[in-house]
Amino acid sequence: MFSNTFALFSLLPLSVAHFVLTWPPSRGFDDANAVNFPCGGFDSASSSRTDFPMSGGPIQLDMHHTQTNLAVYLAVGSDPGNNYNITLRPTLAEEGPGNFCLGMVSVPSDLNISDGTPATIQVVTNGDPDGGLYQCADVTLTNTALSTDDYDSHCKNDTIKVTAENISGNPNETTSEPTPTSAGANASNSPGLAAHPTITSWLLGAAGLAGLALL
């Protein structure tokens, strides 16, 4: 019976897995190093870059928590280091795992960035109890908009609900409860850590199941 209990708890890392940046394609994903700023253990820029329209494009995520705070940042240059000082989407809170598309994420026009400029997009969430989770995508900023078909192919939503927007602070330093908003399940028209109660609920659920296994 005890072996069943330990086997159950060994599944917890899978249950509380983090998130994956799927478009623009990320530099890479390593769950164990996702806590490392700035790009989750992938410090070198990718040799291949994805064209990203400055007028607005989707950020497609695969969320693995039931509650997450997240934000999107930008660093300009071919090798920007830690200089993610441009906010593309301020911190928001979402509920529901699965496909989550942040639609029409645009680059501020007052930055006067030229067509063809290399840059890196960083997504930050609060999915680790000790800090943030980070993933990056290397892009080439362009004046060319995505076609409708291309946009739709990179923007998918499951049953996702945005519960708060414009939360003060970065996701990795957000501790206060988010303020509810009327944003609906289609997050593609709304503006980086899953809430800690999510992890707690998994632990309590596993403990309950373990107790049943001992009966």
C-alpha positions, 0 to 999 in steps of 0.5 A, spaced: 500 500 500 505 504 501 508 503 494 502 505 491 502 511 495 509 513 493 507 512 486 501 516 486 506 522 489 511 521 484 506 523 479 505 530 482 511 533 477 507 531 471 500 534 474 503 541 476 507 541 469 508 548 467 507 552 460 509 551 453 510 557 448 508 554 442 508 560 437 512 564 435 516 557 436 520 557 443 528 557 443 526 550 447 523 547 453 526 544 459 521 543 465 527 543 470 530 549 468 524 553 466 525 557 473 532 560 470 531 567 467 531 570 462 529 564 457 528 558 462 535 555 461 536 557 453 541 563 453 543 563 446 539 566 441 536 561 436 539 561 429 532 561 426 527 566 427 520 567 426 517 573 422 512 577 427 508 582 425 509 589 429 502 591 428 499 585 432 500 577 432 498 571 436 502 568 442 500 561 443 501 558 449 499 551 452 497 552 459 498 546 464 496 549 470 488 551 472 490 558 474 496 562 472 498 569 472 502 571 466 505 577 462 509 578 455 515 582 454 520 584 448 527 585 448 530 588 441 537 586 438 540 579 436 542 578 442 539 582 448 541 578 454 537 580 460 534 587 457 527 585 457 524 592 458 518 592 453 512 590 456 507 587 450 502 585 455 502 587 462 500 581 467 493 578 467 490 572 470 487 566 466 483 560 469 483 553 465 489 549 462 490 547 455 491 552 449 491 559 450 492 564 445 493 572 446 491 575 440 494 581 436 500 582 441 503 588 438 509 592 438 508 599 441 509 604 435 512 610 438 518 605 439 519 606 431 522 600 430 525 598 423 522 593 419 527 587 419 529 588 426 531 582 430 528 581 437 526 576 442 519 575 446 519 573 453 513 570 456 513 569 464 508 566 468 508 565 476 508 557 476 513 556 480 512 557 488 519 560 489 519 565 483 517 565 475 517 561 469 520 563 463 520 562 455 523 565 449 522 566 442 527 569 437 523 573 432 524 578 426 519 584 427 516 585 420 511 590 417 508 585 414 501 582 417 499 575 417 494 572 413 487 570 416 489 563 415 496 564 418 493 567 424 488 562 425 492 557 424 497 560 430 491 562 435 487 556 438 483 557 445 480 551 449 476 553 455 480 558 458 477 564 462 481 571 463 479 573 470 483 579 471 488 584 467 493 589 468 495 586 475 500 590 478 507 587 478 510 582 474 508 575 474 514 572 478 512 578 484 505 578 484 502 575 490 495 579 491 489 576 489 487 578 482 481 583 481 475 579 477 474 582 470 468 581 465 473 578 460 470 572 457 472 565 455 475 568 448 482 570 450 484 572 443 482 579 444 484 580 451 491 584 453 510 570 467 506 563 474 500 558 476 497 560 483 500 557 489 493 554 491 493 550 484 499 546 487 496 545 494 490 542 491 494 537 487 497 535 493 491 535 497 488 531 492 493 526 492 494 525 499 486 524 499 487 518 494 493 516 498 489 515 504 484 511 500 489 507 498 491 505 505 484 503 507 
